[in-house]
């Protein structure tokens, strides 16, 4: 084959005609041209890495140079040169983009490291372990996803970041194990204490209602015993509450029996209230007190009634009648008080003296026939007589 001014031996095809030999070496050229076209298509498509394509160009160029093929080898080499130049620029852009991606990946993984280190540095006593454990798990999953899908970091940087992440996670796991170990111990202590309280509460069953006070004291101890874990707490509380329900049930049964037995007593006290309703109408205060005292004695003889609300309502109604009688007694005492009477008698005498004097003044005014004097004297006389009447004189 002629290349420029020179002829080059392409090869031999001993067992065929010249036409068959030429066709064979032309097919060899066509295969090489197809490889070059494929690289060009992959470059235009943009789906392949420029660095990978440059490597492919180098391999194809080695086969094109001095190829045992018949065709425009020079044009293939020119096309490969153009590809190499274009891919060189693309490789530079890819390298820059890769550096940016690596920098962003380093920044992102550093953020994950800082977050987990902040968690590991927290005071274990202040950590909400369930929520924070979920946060740590989420951070680890983000790390794995980023490692799987993100760009490959330089080995020394990647190892350094992973060591920090791993160490912080190990510190958190250590604190969590210590916390739950302590929690298990405190749960065991609370479980033992509550189990003892349950046994004491169940032992009160034979006391019935009389065991309620002791049960309430046990309930106060229960509240301060701490948590024993949800499952254990629920089971122990069910037994403890059942023991209390039995005691309160005994009281409810007694109250029901008392209420049933009090029906006749309530009816009797209501009858006494109807009788007592007439006491305030008695004009003689001493007799009214005597009647009320008799009713109160019979009231006390009937005894307590249940429920308490019914007893309080009946007692309040009787108390209102007693207050009415007492108010009359207080009023009578004031009016019959010797000191009060002495003051009233002294004022009565003064009014009588004033009346006598005013009667003389009325007579003198009548003698003068002065209507104004007569009216003034009579008005003053009428006023004094009205005061005297008010004082019972």
BALOBA-1460 file (C-alpha; in Angstrom, 3 decimals):
// residues 393
<rec num="1" residu="x" x="0.000" y="0.000" z="0.000"/>
<rec num="2" residu="x" x="1.301" y="3.501" z="-0.884"/>
<rec num="3" residu="x" x="1.644" y="5.930" z="2.047"/>
<rec num="4" residu="x" x="2.740" y="9.335" z="0.875"/>
<rec num="5" residu="x" x="5.712" y="8.828" z="-1.426"/>
<rec num="6" residu="x" x="6.506" y="5.408" z="-0.048"/>
<rec num="7" residu="x" x="5.159" y="1.970" z="-0.590"/>
<rec num="8" residu="x" x="4.574" y="-0.249" z="2.447"/>
<rec num="9" residu="x" x="4.151" y="-3.976" z="2.440"/>
<rec num="10" residu="x" x="0.847" y="-4.714" z="4.138"/>
<rec num="11" residu="x" x="0.986" y="-8.480" z="4.188"/>
<rec num="12" residu="x" x="0.559" y="-11.695" z="2.216"/>
<rec num="13" residu="x" x="-2.515" y="-13.639" z="1.142"/>
<rec num="14" residu="x" x="-1.056" y="-16.761" z="-0.507"/>
<rec num="15" residu="x" x="-4.157" y="-18.922" z="-0.942"/>
<rec num="16" residu="x" x="-6.466" y="-16.619" z="-2.924"/>
<rec num="17" residu="x" x="-6.857" y="-14.371" z="-5.868"/>
<rec num="18" residu="x" x="-5.632" y="-10.751" z="-5.888"/>
<rec num="19" residu="x" x="-9.216" y="-9.575" z="-5.532"/>
<rec num="20" residu="x" x="-9.773" y="-11.811" z="-2.500"/>
<rec num="21" residu="x" x="-6.504" y="-10.608" z="-0.972"/>
<rec num="22" residu="x" x="-7.455" y="-6.940" z="-1.434"/>
<rec num="23" residu="x" x="-10.922" y="-7.517" z="0.025"/>
<rec num="24" residu="x" x="-9.422" y="-9.198" z="3.075"/>
<rec num="25" residu="x" x="-7.089" y="-6.275" z="3.891"/>
<rec num="26" residu="x" x="-9.879" y="-3.733" z="3.194"/>
<rec num="27" residu="x" x="-12.030" y="-5.508" z="5.795"/>
<rec num="28" residu="x" x="-9.164" y="-5.119" z="8.251"/>
<rec num="29" residu="x" x="-9.209" y="-1.365" z="7.579"/>
<rec num="30" residu="x" x="-12.998" y="-1.221" z="7.936"/>
<rec num="31" residu="x" x="-12.718" y="-2.859" z="11.374"/>
<rec num="32" residu="x" x="-10.213" y="-0.219" z="12.491"/>
<rec num="33" residu="x" x="-12.414" y="2.587" z="11.106"/>
<rec num="34" residu="x" x="-15.362" y="1.159" z="13.059"/>
<rec num="35" residu="x" x="-13.378" y="1.264" z="16.294"/>
<rec num="36" residu="x" x="-12.454" y="4.911" z="15.707"/>
<rec num="37" residu="x" x="-16.085" y="5.778" z="14.868"/>
<rec num="38" residu="x" x="-17.234" y="4.039" z="18.060"/>
<rec num="39" residu="x" x="-14.857" y="6.148" z="20.182"/>
<rec num="40" residu="x" x="-16.107" y="9.304" z="18.455"/>
<rec num="41" residu="x" x="-19.717" y="8.305" z="19.142"/>
<rec num="42" residu="x" x="-19.005" y="7.561" z="22.809"/>
<rec num="43" residu="x" x="-17.315" y="10.949" z="23.167"/>
<rec num="44" residu="x" x="-20.237" y="12.753" z="21.567"/>
<rec num="45" residu="x" x="-22.704" y="10.864" z="23.766"/>
<rec num="46" residu="x" x="-20.941" y="12.094" z="26.886"/>
<rec num="47" residu="x" x="-21.601" y="8.967" z="28.874"/>
<rec num="48" residu="x" x="-18.037" y="7.731" z="29.068"/>
<rec num="49" residu="x" x="-15.112" y="9.075" z="31.037"/>
<rec num="50" residu="x" x="-12.685" y="11.144" z="28.957"/>
<rec num="51" residu="x" x="-9.755" y="9.480" z="30.712"/>
<rec num="52" residu="x" x="-11.081" y="6.031" z="29.783"/>
<rec num="53" residu="x" x="-11.637" y="7.093" z="26.196"/>
<rec num="54" residu="x" x="-8.089" y="8.478" z="25.985"/>
<rec num="55" residu="x" x="-6.821" y="5.094" z="27.095"/>
<rec num="56" residu="x" x="-8.933" y="3.446" z="24.395"/>
<rec num="57" residu="x" x="-7.619" y="5.916" z="21.795"/>
<rec num="58" residu="x" x="-4.065" y="4.962" z="22.718"/>
<rec num="59" residu="x" x="-4.810" y="1.275" z="22.306"/>
<rec num="60" residu="x" x="-6.533" y="1.775" z="18.931"/>
<rec num="61" residu="x" x="-3.730" y="4.049" z="17.730"/>
<rec num="62" residu="x" x="-1.219" y="1.251" z="18.385"/>
<rec num="63" residu="x" x="-3.256" y="-1.047" z="16.135"/>
<rec num="64" residu="x" x="-3.726" y="1.606" z="13.424"/>
<rec num="65" residu="x" x="-0.033" y="2.503" z="13.156"/>
<rec num="66" residu="x" x="1.526" y="0.068" z="10.682"/>
<rec num="67" residu="x" x="-1.714" y="-1.886" z="10.496"/>
<rec num="68" residu="x" x="-1.975" y="-4.832" z="8.125"/>
<rec num="69" residu="x" x="-4.880" y="-3.150" z="6.372"/>
<rec num="70" residu="x" x="-5.606" y="-1.341" z="3.142"/>
<rec num="71" residu="x" x="-7.324" y="2.048" z="3.393"/>
<rec num="72" residu="x" x="-6.826" y="5.684" z="4.358"/>
<rec num="73" residu="x" x="-4.708" y="5.024" z="7.415"/>
<rec num="74" residu="x" x="-3.645" y="8.680" z="7.546"/>
<rec num="75" residu="x" x="-7.253" y="9.841" z="7.939"/>
<rec num="76" residu="x" x="-7.765" y="7.396" z="10.814"/>
<rec num="77" residu="x" x="-4.644" y="8.713" z="12.505"/>
<rec num="78" residu="x" x="-5.875" y="12.309" z="12.008"/>
<rec num="79" residu="x" x="-9.216" y="11.433" z="13.534"/>
<rec num="80" residu="x" x="-7.450" y="9.808" z="16.472"/>
<rec num="81" residu="x" x="-5.324" y="12.950" z="16.907"/>
<rec num="82" residu="x" x="-8.463" y="15.109" z="16.999"/>
<rec num="83" residu="x" x="-10.048" y="12.760" z="19.507"/>
<rec num="84" residu="x" x="-6.964" y="12.804" z="21.689"/>
<rec num="85" residu="x" x="-6.931" y="16.610" z="21.754"/>
<rec num="86" residu="x" x="-10.659" y="16.878" z="22.558"/>
<rec num="87" residu="x" x="-10.440" y="14.200" z="25.207"/>
<rec num="88" residu="x" x="-7.424" y="15.905" z="26.744"/>
<rec num="89" residu="x" x="-9.513" y="19.037" z="27.358"/>
<rec num="90" residu="x" x="-12.435" y="16.974" z="28.640"/>
<rec num="91" residu="x" x="-10.098" y="15.093" z="30.961"/>
<rec num="92" residu="x" x="-8.930" y="18.373" z="32.462"/>
<rec num="93" residu="x" x="-12.547" y="19.416" z="33.036"/>
<rec num="94" residu="x" x="-13.358" y="16.024" z="34.501"/>
<rec num="95" residu="x" x="-10.362" y="16.256" z="36.807"/>
<rec num="96" residu="x" x="-11.482" y="19.681" z="38.025"/>
<rec num="97" residu="x" x="-15.054" y="18.427" z="38.546"/>
<rec num="98" residu="x" x="-13.714" y="15.359" z="40.318"/>
<rec num="99" residu="x" x="-11.611" y="17.520" z="42.645"/>
<rec num="100" residu="x" x="-14.702" y="19.614" z="43.446"/>
<rec num="101" residu="x" x="-16.740" y="16.472" z="44.060"/>
<rec num="102" residu="x" x="-14.028" y="15.073" z="46.318"/>
<rec num="103" residu="x" x="-13.830" y="18.351" z="48.237"/>
<rec num="104" residu="x" x="-17.629" y="18.348" z="48.666"/>
<rec num="105" residu="x" x="-17.532" y="14.701" z="49.758"/>
<rec num="106" residu="x" x="-14.809" y="15.470" z="52.304"/>
<rec num="107" residu="x" x="-16.891" y="18.366" z="53.627"/>
<rec num="108" residu="x" x="-20.000" y="16.205" z="53.871"/>
<rec num="109" residu="x" x="-18.262" y="13.358" z="55.645"/>
<rec num="110" residu="x" x="-16.553" y="15.843" z="57.951"/>
<rec num="111" residu="x" x="-20.012" y="17.178" z="58.842"/>
<rec num="112" residu="x" x="-21.133" y="13.651" z="59.718"/>
<rec num="113" residu="x" x="-18.021" y="13.190" z="61.849"/>
<rec num="114" residu="x" x="-18.589" y="16.470" z="63.709"/>
<rec num="115" residu="x" x="-22.232" y="15.581" z="64.379"/>
<rec num="116" residu="x" x="-21.455" y="12.168" z="65.832"/>
<rec num="117" residu="x" x="-18.545" y="13.573" z="67.859"/>
<rec num="118" residu="x" x="-20.894" y="16.177" z="69.358"/>
<rec num="119" residu="x" x="-23.283" y="13.388" z="70.333"/>
<rec num="120" residu="x" x="-20.458" y="11.348" z="71.857"/>
<rec num="121" residu="x" x="-19.345" y="14.395" z="73.889"/>
<rec num="122" residu="x" x="-22.748" y="14.864" z="75.551"/>
<rec num="123" residu="x" x="-23.241" y="14.137" z="79.235"/>
<rec num="124" residu="x" x="-24.639" y="10.566" z="79.309"/>
<rec num="125" residu="x" x="-27.048" y="11.618" z="82.071"/>
<rec num="126" residu="x" x="-28.742" y="14.145" z="79.784"/>
<rec num="127" residu="x" x="-29.115" y="11.937" z="76.700"/>
<rec num="128" residu="x" x="-32.489" y="10.656" z="75.524"/>
<rec num="129" residu="x" x="-31.123" y="7.268" z="74.526"/>
<rec num="130" residu="x" x="-33.903" y="6.022" z="72.276"/>
<rec num="131" residu="x" x="-34.040" y="9.213" z="70.221"/>
<rec num="132" residu="x" x="-30.274" y="9.726" z="70.163"/>
<rec num="133" residu="x" x="-29.612" y="6.095" z="69.183"/>
<rec num="134" residu="x" x="-31.871" y="6.641" z="66.189"/>
<rec num="135" residu="x" x="-29.842" y="9.764" z="65.306"/>
<rec num="136" residu="x" x="-26.568" y="7.825" z="65.457"/>
<rec num="137" residu="x" x="-28.015" y="5.021" z="63.316"/>
<rec num="138" residu="x" x="-29.185" y="7.594" z="60.759"/>
<rec num="139" residu="x" x="-25.705" y="9.171" z="60.672"/>
<rec num="140" residu="x" x="-24.093" y="5.773" z="60.096"/>
<rec num="141" residu="x" x="-26.543" y="4.970" z="57.295"/>
<rec num="142" residu="x" x="-25.774" y="8.324" z="55.661"/>
<rec num="143" residu="x" x="-22.048" y="7.536" z="55.946"/>
<rec num="144" residu="x" x="-22.520" y="4.150" z="54.243"/>
<rec num="145" residu="x" x="-24.725" y="5.618" z="51.504"/>
<rec num="146" residu="x" x="-22.234" y="8.398" z="50.823"/>
<rec num="147" residu="x" x="-19.358" y="5.934" z="50.757"/>
<rec num="148" residu="x" x="-21.237" y="3.757" z="48.266"/>
<rec num="149" residu="x" x="-22.447" y="6.506" z="45.930"/>
<rec num="150" residu="x" x="-19.975" y="9.347" z="46.436"/>
<rec num="151" residu="x" x="-16.530" y="9.855" z="44.921"/>
<rec num="152" residu="x" x="-13.593" y="7.936" z="46.312"/>
<rec num="153" residu="x" x="-11.700" y="10.019" z="48.852"/>
<rec num="154" residu="x" x="-7.914" y="10.127" z="49.084"/>
<rec num="155" residu="x" x="-6.873" y="7.163" z="51.192"/>
<rec num="156" residu="x" x="-5.260" y="9.096" z="54.049"/>
<rec num="157" residu="x" x="-8.190" y="11.542" z="54.359"/>
<rec num="158" residu="x" x="-10.801" y="8.811" z="54.105"/>
<rec num="159" residu="x" x="-9.073" y="6.705" z="56.767"/>
<rec num="160" residu="x" x="-8.657" y="9.691" z="59.092"/>
<rec num="161" residu="x" x="-12.351" y="10.661" z="58.840"/>
<rec num="162" residu="x" x="-13.504" y="7.084" z="59.288"/>
<rec num="163" residu="x" x="-11.327" y="6.673" z="62.379"/>
<rec num="164" residu="x" x="-12.885" y="9.756" z="63.961"/>
<rec num="165" residu="x" x="-16.402" y="8.584" z="63.073"/>
<rec num="166" residu="x" x="-15.723" y="5.047" z="64.324"/>
<rec num="167" residu="x" x="-14.148" y="6.245" z="67.593"/>
<rec num="168" residu="x" x="-17.047" y="8.651" z="68.336"/>
<rec num="169" residu="x" x="-19.544" y="5.891" z="67.595"/>
<rec num="170" residu="x" x="-17.650" y="3.535" z="69.895"/>
<rec num="171" residu="x" x="-17.732" y="6.109" z="72.717"/>
<rec num="172" residu="x" x="-21.493" y="6.550" z="72.265"/>
<rec num="173" residu="x" x="-22.045" y="2.784" z="72.241"/>
<rec num="174" residu="x" x="-19.977" y="2.458" z="75.422"/>
<rec num="175" residu="x" x="-22.028" y="5.140" z="77.194"/>
<rec num="176" residu="x" x="-25.241" y="3.510" z="76.021"/>
<rec num="177" residu="x" x="-24.200" y="0.102" z="77.309"/>
<rec num="178" residu="x" x="-23.263" y="1.622" z="80.657"/>
<rec num="179" residu="x" x="-26.577" y="3.461" z="80.819"/>
<rec num="180" residu="x" x="-28.662" y="0.389" z="80.093"/>
<rec num="181" residu="x" x="-26.577" y="-1.697" z="82.480"/>
<rec num="182" residu="x" x="-27.307" y="0.856" z="85.203"/>
<rec num="183" residu="x" x="-30.937" y="1.003" z="84.098"/>
<rec num="184" residu="x" x="-31.228" y="-2.758" z="84.368"/>
<rec num="185" residu="x" x="-29.829" y="-2.565" z="87.884"/>
<rec num="186" residu="x" x="-32.223" y="0.233" z="88.894"/>
<rec num="187" residu="x" x="-35.113" y="-1.642" z="87.271"/>
<rec num="188" residu="x" x="-34.183" y="-4.743" z="89.263"/>
<rec num="189" residu="x" x="-34.063" y="-2.733" z="92.483"/>
<rec num="190" residu="x" x="-37.436" y="-1.082" z="91.748"/>
<rec num="191" residu="x" x="-38.906" y="-4.441" z="90.699"/>
<rec num="192" residu="x" x="-37.844" y="-6.070" z="93.965"/>
<rec num="193" residu="x" x="-39.177" y="-3.134" z="96.009"/>
<rec num="194" residu="x" x="-42.520" y="-3.133" z="94.207"/>
<rec num="195" residu="x" x="-42.844" y="-6.902" z="94.448"/>
<rec num="196" residu="x" x="-42.442" y="-6.560" z="98.236"/>
<rec num="197" residu="x" x="-45.093" y="-3.817" z="98.296"/>
<rec num="198" residu="x" x="-47.464" y="-6.042" z="96.316"/>
<rec num="199" residu="x" x="-47.033" y="-8.845" z="98.837"/>
<rec num="200" residu="x" x="-47.727" y="-6.471" z="101.723"/>
<rec num="201" residu="x" x="-50.775" y="-5.046" z="99.930"/>
<rec num="202" residu="x" x="-52.147" y="-8.526" z="99.242"/>
<rec num="203" residu="x" x="-51.617" y="-9.433" z="102.903"/>
<rec num="204" residu="x" x="-54.058" y="-6.646" z="103.891"/>
<rec num="205" residu="x" x="-56.983" y="-8.505" z="102.304"/>
<rec num="206" residu="x" x="-58.026" y="-10.087" z="105.618"/>
<rec num="207" residu="x" x="-58.390" y="-6.635" z="107.223"/>
<rec num="208" residu="x" x="-60.971" y="-5.481" z="104.727"/>
<rec num="209" residu="x" x="-61.861" y="-1.804" z="105.033"/>
<rec num="210" residu="x" x="-59.545" y="-1.401" z="108.034"/>
<rec num="211" residu="x" x="-56.588" y="-2.035" z="105.732"/>
<rec num="212" residu="x" x="-57.218" y="1.046" z="103.554"/>
<rec num="213" residu="x" x="-55.041" y="3.388" z="105.624"/>
<rec num="214" residu="x" x="-52.124" y="0.948" z="105.452"/>
<rec num="215" residu="x" x="-52.731" y="0.503" z="101.712"/>
<rec num="216" residu="x" x="-52.522" y="4.262" z="101.159"/>
<rec num="217" residu="x" x="-49.172" y="4.313" z="102.943"/>
<rec num="218" residu="x" x="-47.981" y="1.509" z="100.658"/>
<rec num="219" residu="x" x="-49.224" y="3.513" z="97.652"/>
<rec num="220" residu="x" x="-47.010" y="6.448" z="98.685"/>
<rec num="221" residu="x" x="-44.041" y="4.075" z="98.824"/>
<rec num="222" residu="x" x="-45.002" y="2.686" z="95.415"/>
<rec num="223" residu="x" x="-44.875" y="6.162" z="93.861"/>
<rec num="224" residu="x" x="-41.337" y="6.716" z="95.132"/>
<rec num="225" residu="x" x="-40.030" y="3.221" z="94.271"/>
<rec num="226" residu="x" x="-38.989" y="4.165" z="90.728"/>
<rec num="227" residu="x" x="-39.611" y="2.370" z="87.449"/>
<rec num="228" residu="x" x="-39.109" y="-1.332" z="86.979"/>
<rec num="229" residu="x" x="-39.567" y="-1.406" z="83.190"/>
<rec num="230" residu="x" x="-42.914" y="-1.215" z="81.404"/>
<rec num="231" residu="x" x="-43.695" y="-4.919" z="81.302"/>
<rec num="232" residu="x" x="-42.784" y="-5.524" z="84.949"/>
<rec num="233" residu="x" x="-44.454" y="-2.294" z="86.086"/>
<rec num="234" residu="x" x="-47.712" y="-3.185" z="84.354"/>
<rec num="235" residu="x" x="-47.810" y="-6.681" z="85.826"/>
<rec num="236" residu="x" x="-46.925" y="-5.575" z="89.375"/>
<rec num="237" residu="x" x="-49.332" y="-2.624" z="89.260"/>
<rec num="238" residu="x" x="-52.172" y="-4.921" z="88.171"/>
<rec num="239" residu="x" x="-51.639" y="-7.037" z="91.311"/>
<rec num="240" residu="x" x="-51.164" y="-3.996" z="93.573"/>
<rec num="241" residu="x" x="-54.315" y="-2.313" z="92.259"/>
<rec num="242" residu="x" x="-56.318" y="-5.523" z="92.597"/>
<rec num="243" residu="x" x="-55.321" y="-5.691" z="96.271"/>
<rec num="244" residu="x" x="-56.492" y="-2.098" z="96.776"/>
<rec num="245" residu="x" x="-59.712" y="-2.696" z="94.859"/>
<rec num="246" residu="x" x="-60.524" y="-5.540" z="97.245"/>
<rec num="247" residu="x" x="-60.128" y="-3.229" z="100.254"/>
<rec num="248" residu="x" x="-62.150" y="-0.411" z="98.737"/>
<rec num="249" residu="x" x="-64.710" y="-2.954" z="97.583"/>
<rec num="250" residu="x" x="-65.134" y="-4.048" z="101.199"/>
<rec num="251" residu="x" x="-65.767" y="-0.437" z="102.194"/>
<rec num="252" residu="x" x="-68.254" y="-0.007" z="99.361"/>
<rec num="253" residu="x" x="-70.112" y="-3.127" z="100.525"/>
<rec num="254" residu="x" x="-70.192" y="-1.802" z="104.086"/>
<rec num="255" residu="x" x="-71.405" y="1.613" z="102.930"/>
<rec num="256" residu="x" x="-74.129" y="-0.010" z="100.884"/>
<rec num="257" residu="x" x="-75.203" y="-2.082" z="103.876"/>
<rec num="258" residu="x" x="-75.136" y="1.019" z="106.107"/>
<rec num="259" residu="x" x="-77.211" y="2.961" z="103.582"/>
<rec num="260" residu="x" x="-79.746" y="0.140" z="103.459"/>
<rec num="261" residu="x" x="-79.893" y="0.006" z="107.262"/>
<rec num="262" residu="x" x="-80.227" y="3.828" z="107.465"/>
<rec num="263" residu="x" x="-83.439" y="4.061" z="105.454"/>
<rec num="264" residu="x" x="-85.647" y="3.748" z="108.562"/>
<rec num="265" residu="x" x="-83.421" y="6.173" z="110.504"/>
<rec num="266" residu="x" x="-83.592" y="8.729" z="107.707"/>
<rec num="267" residu="x" x="-87.384" y="8.439" z="107.655"/>
<rec num="268" residu="x" x="-87.485" y="8.925" z="111.456"/>
<rec num="269" residu="x" x="-85.266" y="12.030" z="111.287"/>
<rec num="270" residu="x" x="-87.372" y="13.493" z="108.500"/>
<rec num="271" residu="x" x="-90.435" y="13.029" z="110.732"/>
<rec num="272" residu="x" x="-88.617" y="14.866" z="113.543"/>
<rec num="273" residu="x" x="-87.793" y="17.680" z="111.115"/>
<rec num="274" residu="x" x="-91.486" y="18.062" z="110.300"/>
<rec num="275" residu="x" x="-92.222" y="18.226" z="114.039"/>
<rec num="276" residu="x" x="-89.384" y="20.710" z="114.584"/>
<rec num="277" residu="x" x="-90.666" y="22.959" z="111.801"/>
<rec num="278" residu="x" x="-93.466" y="24.115" z="114.187"/>
<rec num="279" residu="x" x="-91.044" y="25.083" z="116.990"/>
<rec num="280" residu="x" x="-90.142" y="28.574" z="115.656"/>
<rec num="281" residu="x" x="-93.877" y="29.356" z="115.579"/>
<rec num="282" residu="x" x="-94.188" y="28.848" z="119.357"/>
<rec num="283" residu="x" x="-94.599" y="32.307" z="120.906"/>
<rec num="284" residu="x" x="-93.122" y="31.307" z="124.261"/>
<rec num="285" residu="x" x="-89.361" y="31.237" z="123.715"/>
<rec num="286" residu="x" x="-88.681" y="29.014" z="126.729"/>
<rec num="287" residu="x" x="-91.289" y="26.520" z="125.580"/>
<rec num="288" residu="x" x="-89.846" y="26.608" z="122.060"/>
<rec num="289" residu="x" x="-86.398" y="25.777" z="123.468"/>
<rec num="290" residu="x" x="-87.841" y="22.935" z="125.523"/>
<rec num="291" residu="x" x="-89.623" y="21.465" z="122.504"/>
<rec num="292" residu="x" x="-86.464" y="21.719" z="120.403"/>
<rec num="293" residu="x" x="-84.319" y="20.119" z="123.116"/>
<rec num="294" residu="x" x="-86.667" y="17.147" z="123.269"/>
<rec num="295" residu="x" x="-86.525" y="16.756" z="119.508"/>
<rec num="296" residu="x" x="-82.695" y="16.956" z="119.558"/>
<rec num="297" residu="x" x="-82.511" y="14.210" z="122.207"/>
<rec num="298" residu="x" x="-84.700" y="11.899" z="120.125"/>
<rec num="299" residu="x" x="-82.601" y="12.880" z="117.084"/>
<rec num="300" residu="x" x="-79.402" y="11.768" z="118.854"/>
<rec num="301" residu="x" x="-81.065" y="8.553" z="120.022"/>
<rec num="302" residu="x" x="-81.727" y="7.602" z="116.384"/>
<rec num="303" residu="x" x="-77.967" y="7.660" z="115.770"/>
<rec num="304" residu="x" x="-75.792" y="8.069" z="112.681"/>
<rec num="305" residu="x" x="-77.204" y="7.601" z="109.203"/>
<rec num="306" residu="x" x="-75.525" y="6.811" z="105.903"/>
<rec num="307" residu="x" x="-74.509" y="7.923" z="103.386"/>
<rec num="308" residu="x" x="-72.723" y="10.912" z="104.897"/>
<rec num="309" residu="x" x="-74.292" y="13.311" z="102.401"/>
<rec num="310" residu="x" x="-77.786" y="12.413" z="103.601"/>
<rec num="311" residu="x" x="-76.726" y="12.866" z="107.245"/>
<rec num="312" residu="x" x="-75.191" y="16.289" z="106.550"/>
<rec num="313" residu="x" x="-78.343" y="17.453" z="104.743"/>
<rec num="314" residu="x" x="-80.589" y="16.372" z="107.658"/>
<rec num="315" residu="x" x="-78.280" y="17.935" z="110.270"/>
<rec num="316" residu="x" x="-78.197" y="21.205" z="108.306"/>
<rec num="317" residu="x" x="-82.002" y="21.391" z="108.254"/>
<rec num="318" residu="x" x="-82.223" y="20.837" z="112.020"/>
<rec num="319" residu="x" x="-79.413" y="23.330" z="112.618"/>
<rec num="320" residu="x" x="-81.370" y="26.052" z="110.799"/>
<rec num="321" residu="x" x="-84.304" y="25.563" z="113.182"/>
<rec num="322" residu="x" x="-81.950" y="25.635" z="116.194"/>
<rec num="323" residu="x" x="-80.407" y="28.886" z="114.938"/>
<rec num="324" residu="x" x="-83.834" y="30.460" z="114.610"/>
<rec num="325" residu="x" x="-84.675" y="29.572" z="118.253"/>
<rec num="326" residu="x" x="-81.300" y="30.845" z="119.447"/>
<rec num="327" residu="x" x="-81.841" y="34.115" z="117.607"/>
<rec num="328" residu="x" x="-85.137" y="34.575" z="119.517"/>
<rec num="329" residu="x" x="-83.394" y="33.772" z="122.788"/>
<rec num="330" residu="x" x="-80.693" y="36.355" z="122.075"/>
<rec num="331" residu="x" x="-83.341" y="38.926" z="121.265"/>
<rec num="332" residu="x" x="-85.273" y="38.157" z="124.486"/>
<rec num="333" residu="x" x="-82.088" y="38.377" z="126.518"/>
<rec num="334" residu="x" x="-81.295" y="41.770" z="125.153"/>
<rec num="335" residu="x" x="-84.760" y="43.060" z="125.890"/>
<rec num="336" residu="x" x="-84.825" y="41.538" z="129.431"/>
<rec num="337" residu="x" x="-81.292" y="42.461" z="130.359"/>
<rec num="338" residu="x" x="-81.432" y="44.439" z="133.711"/>
<rec num="339" residu="x" x="-78.942" y="46.987" z="132.458"/>
<rec num="340" residu="x" x="-80.937" y="47.507" z="129.299"/>
<rec num="341" residu="x" x="-84.149" y="47.807" z="131.314"/>
<rec num="342" residu="x" x="-82.536" y="50.340" z="133.671"/>
<rec num="343" residu="x" x="-81.497" y="52.461" z="130.735"/>
<rec num="344" residu="x" x="-84.966" y="52.164" z="129.245"/>
<rec num="345" residu="x" x="-86.615" y="53.150" z="132.607"/>
<rec num="346" residu="x" x="-84.379" y="56.184" z="132.954"/>
<rec num="347" residu="x" x="-85.230" y="57.324" z="129.437"/>
<rec num="348" residu="x" x="-88.923" y="56.594" z="130.042"/>
<rec num="349" residu="x" x="-88.944" y="58.884" z="133.081"/>
<rec num="350" residu="x" x="-87.188" y="61.604" z="131.109"/>
<rec num="351" residu="x" x="-89.800" y="61.320" z="128.370"/>
<rec num="352" residu="x" x="-92.658" y="61.472" z="130.869"/>
<rec num="353" residu="x" x="-91.194" y="64.590" z="132.409"/>
<rec num="354" residu="x" x="-90.768" y="66.098" z="128.945"/>
<rec num="355" residu="x" x="-94.360" y="65.178" z="128.041"/>
<rec num="356" residu="x" x="-95.735" y="66.843" z="131.169"/>
<rec num="357" residu="x" x="-93.764" y="69.977" z="130.394"/>
<rec num="358" residu="x" x="-94.910" y="69.969" z="126.772"/>
<rec num="359" residu="x" x="-98.554" y="69.531" z="127.839"/>
<rec num="360" residu="x" x="-98.193" y="72.716" z="129.904"/>
<rec num="361" residu="x" x="-96.660" y="74.444" z="126.883"/>
<rec num="362" residu="x" x="-99.573" y="73.323" z="124.692"/>
<rec num="363" residu="x" x="-102.057" y="74.698" z="127.227"/>
<rec num="364" residu="x" x="-100.187" y="78.023" z="127.393"/>
<rec num="365" residu="x" x="-100.126" y="78.224" z="123.592"/>
<rec num="366" residu="x" x="-103.855" y="77.538" z="123.406"/>
<rec num="367" residu="x" x="-104.415" y="80.388" z="125.867"/>
<rec num="368" residu="x" x="-102.532" y="82.764" z="123.573"/>
<rec num="369" residu="x" x="-104.504" y="81.495" z="120.601"/>
<rec num="370" residu="x" x="-101.212" y="81.560" z="118.582"/>
<rec num="371" residu="x" x="-101.708" y="78.850" z="115.973"/>
<rec num="372" residu="x" x="-98.018" y="78.588" z="115.194"/>
<rec num="373" residu="x" x="-97.059" y="78.071" z="118.839"/>
<rec num="374" residu="x" x="-99.934" y="75.633" z="119.296"/>
<rec num="375" residu="x" x="-98.827" y="73.562" z="116.274"/>
<rec num="376" residu="x" x="-95.157" y="73.529" z="117.317"/>
<rec num="377" residu="x" x="-95.996" y="72.507" z="120.900"/>
<rec num="378" residu="x" x="-98.403" y="69.766" z="119.780"/>
<rec num="379" residu="x" x="-95.840" y="68.385" z="117.289"/>
<rec num="380" residu="x" x="-93.152" y="68.189" z="119.972"/>
<rec num="381" residu="x" x="-95.626" y="66.555" z="122.392"/>
<rec num="382" residu="x" x="-96.660" y="63.930" z="119.801"/>
<rec num="383" residu="x" x="-93.033" y="63.044" z="119.100"/>
<rec num="384" residu="x" x="-92.237" y="62.457" z="122.784"/>
<rec num="385" residu="x" x="-95.350" y="60.305" z="123.237"/>
<rec num="386" residu="x" x="-94.332" y="58.183" z="120.232"/>
<rec num="387" residu="x" x="-90.855" y="57.603" z="121.726"/>
<rec num="388" residu="x" x="-92.415" y="56.635" z="125.047"/>
<rec num="389" residu="x" x="-94.708" y="54.146" z="123.316"/>
<rec num="390" residu="x" x="-91.715" y="52.609" z="121.519"/>
<rec num="391" residu="x" x="-89.990" y="52.059" z="124.864"/>
<rec num="392" residu="x" x="-93.116" y="50.372" z="126.233"/>
<rec num="393" residu="x" x="-93.988" y="53.230" z="128.598"/>
